[in-house]
Each structure stands twice: as C-alpha cells, then as structure tokens.
Amino acid sequence: DIQMTQSPSSLSASVGDRVTITCQASQDISNYLNWYQQKPGKAPKLLIYDASNLEIGVPSRFSGSGSGTDFTFTISSLQPEDIATYYCQQYDNLAAHTFGGGTKVEIK
Amino acid sequence: QVHLVESGGGVVQPGRSLRLSCAASGFTFSSHGMHWVRQAPGKGLEWVAVIWYDGSRKYYAESVKGRFTISRDNSKNTVYLQMNSLRAEDTAVYYCARYTSGHEDYWGQGTLVTVSS
C-alpha cells in the first residue's frame, strides 16, 4: 500500500501568517492527491483536489502544489476560522485511498 | 443539494455484527462510487472501503478485509457497510462519502460505532 507521511503533526501560528504543510508519498502518485479540512466534531471538507485545484467555494488563501512524491499545502494568510486538522489523501491506488496522519493547526 | 445521512451505529459487543446505512439524496446516486471512511476517537482518518457506481468493484482496507462488506442498492439510493466480527479497534465514527473523479467531495455527518463488552 502507498504510505502518506504528513508533517508537521501540529503547528501554531499567528493570524495572518503563512502556513505550510507537506505530504510525502511512498511512491510516485503523479498528481493524485487531495487535501481536506476537518473541524472538531465535523465531517472532513474537500479543499484541494488533483494536488492543486481549488474546490468550488473554497477561499483562495488555500493552495496546493506538487507532483510525484512531494506535495505542499499552503494557507497564505491564516485566519481564525482556519483552525482545524488538515489531511492529505492519495488516490493513485483506487483500491485504497490512503490518508496522511493529519496536521493540527492552532492559533498562537 | 447533495445530502448523505448515515445510520445504524451504536454499542455492540466484540465479535458481534452491525450494519451501517448511508442514504443519499440530491444527486444521481447510480453515477457515483461511494466510500466509507472512519475515525477512531482522537485519531486521524482511515479509509475503509469503496464501491463502484454500479457495484461491480469493491475494495477494502487490510484492517477490515474479510470482516466488512460494502454494498449498495441503487433503487434505494443507499450504500451499506456490513461489519462482522467486530473488535474494540473498530470503535470509530463512520462516514460515508461520495466519490467524484478521484476525490470524496461530499460527506455525511457520521455515525458512531462503539465496540465494547
């Protein structure tokens, strides 16, 4: 199975800061990567698909990049409502949509 | 709009069975694959199973293979997860999610399954 390694596992930043999360796949997954946001007690929400495409209705401060094995998720200017846990997910292997371990984002 | 509602969760003893349902509305159910994803208390997301739009293919995580079965009834717009031989480590919130071109774009609110004696 493809393993997804996400880092950091948690971070604390100030409002307005640029926040970056990385996700590394154990093998080449092309651009078959999604990013989700999950707030406490809520279902995950799709933010980015195909590594860099913004889901409709998602603010433009969120972005994604990368291909192959290394991917980056960025919040250009952290807002209080962005407090959540973020997950990457690969779908190169259609038989197993593996998630990364998650990154908890907090306000400093 | 797209709506997914899970049901069937509850408290069950180890070794027993439970069937979860996910009722879909607001889209052409028979055109989309469906996933189950779970989240143990305080833990991350774990993909569980997927079923193709027509039920022709089904895949499972290694942790549930041989114990869980995903199925669907397109006439009822419902996807199911039959869970047998339940273990304490299966305790989690179970989400169903719609599959669209490589991503899970809509999710239900989840149903809690607690495996405990």
Interface residues (C-beta under 8 A of the other chain):
Chain A: D1 Y32 N34 Y36 Q38 A43 P44 K45 L46 Y49 D50 E55 T85 Y87 Q89 Y91 L94 A95 A96 H97 T98 F99 G100 G101 G102
Chain B: H35 V37 G44 L45 E46 W47 V50 Y59 A61 E62 Y95 A97 S101 G102 H103 E104 D105 W107 G108 Q109 G110
